[in-house]
């Protein structure tokens, strides 16, 4: 059983939660986490680098001059990679690096990543973090009161998309904001700390059906 404190925006403890490890799979599955991280990074990779090969440049395919008897080195057509304006030898082509995992494995990897943060005391739950309008200074003040160092990266997780919170945090270095639906193992493992709103954390603990349909393969 994991006991987790709930803080307010002043950094004061206002509640506590007891979470059974079995909710998050009971143990950390490192092999599955690695597979999920590799997939997340591969799906974030842009494979659009390309150069023109011999077949893609303009020019005749006729041999420039005969093979022997000219006193010059042998040469092919004008599109060869040895000549200016010719095609690139071993040209790069557009490549799709995407990988896939079954939905159940993605969920289990996400739960293992959350459990790892809980066991290492790198997860914080906060109640009442609501902004009437974007306030970066106020957001940074909350992080300081929660003793989240500026040098540590932090993933802020909300129950639903919060526009004011997102705008308050987007200019802060190493801070990312996501909703429960979009939460995945790749994001969690790429940040040192996690900051949950209480509603977001309870949605995950209670296995709210709205948290189970996140599609992050295209992220």
Secondary structure, 3 states (H helix, E strand, C coil): CEEEEEECCCCCEEEEEEECHHHHCCCCCHHHHHHHHHHHHHHCCCCCCCCCCHHHCCCCCCCCCCCCCCCCCCCCCCCCCCCCCCCCCCCCCCCCCCCCCCHHHHHHHHHHHHHHHHHCCCEEEECCCCCCCCCHHHHHHHHHHCCCCCCCCEEEEECCCCHHHHHHHCCCCCEEEEEHHHCCHHHHHCCCEEEEEHHHHHHHHCCCHHHCCCCCCCC
